[in-house]
Amino acid sequence: SVASVPLITNSQPRRRSTVIQDRHIVRTPLNLIDKSPYQNRSKLDENYIADLAENIQTDGLNNPISVRTKADGRYELIAGDTRQAAARVLGWTEIDAEIRHVDDNTAARLVFFDNFFHKPLSDYEIYKGFSNLVALGTTEGTPPSQRSLAKEAGISPAQMTRLFSYAKLPTKAQEILDELPNILQANAAESLVRFCDISQEHLVVEAIEQLRDGKLTQGRAAAWIEHRVSSRP
């Protein structure tokens, strides 16, 4: 059986290391753990973190977070961003972390699928994760196809195509979605793509700004642009 991981308190010794069934668990200072550059989740749910902190306070940390070492001696978070946030809420200075020896591609996959299968993500955040995987490519240097990613994630190729509609939106529109990823679902993004040529992309940005400000609904965004285009002299 797997030995239990003790509840961490600030008075416990720093960096105590143990091995649990071939897993290297290290007690790691929280101030040495950096956010993953492949993290596709825009914001954490504060209510979820508060509930998780209460649960950890009562039952302890059942699952260590996962990190990998960096060249500067710090750590990069792979899985467990909410557990880390809950530990900070509890005032911990250290947390048990599983050290993973993985390359960039594997780290990006672990980060994305930890979010994809365990926590609800917006369509835009899911796209960002898949986009990271395509950009990094496989360890052999060949980027995965959208079809292969769809099969691995258990979604249809058509849905994957809709998700990658976000890639065709103007940069300014994507910057808004980076801050507010829930305001535009993939099917609505797909309906805006036909307006993303140079002469009309400013209307796409304006429509998403109106979504951000609550002045327009997703279902009306394409029709709003269509009306603006048809009413021009």
Salt bridges, closest charged atoms under 4 A:
ASP34 OD2 - LYS70 NZ 2.68
ASP34 OD1 - ARG74 NH2 2.74
GLU76 OE2 - ARG68 NE 3.06
ASP81 OD1 - LYS119 NZ 2.62
GLU94 OE2 - ARG14 NH1 3.99
ASP96 OD1 - ARG27 NH1 3.22
GLU98 OE1 - ARG23 NH2 3.41
ASP104 OD1 - ARG68 NH2 2.77
ASP114 OD1 - HIS118 ND1 3.81
ASP114 OD2 - LYS119 NZ 3.87
GLU152 OE2 - ARG109 NH2 2.09
ASP178 OD1 - LYS128 NZ 3.43
GLU206 OE2 - ARG228 NH1 3.23
ASP213 OD1 - ARG212 NE 3.01
GLU226 OE1 - ARG194 NH1 3.01
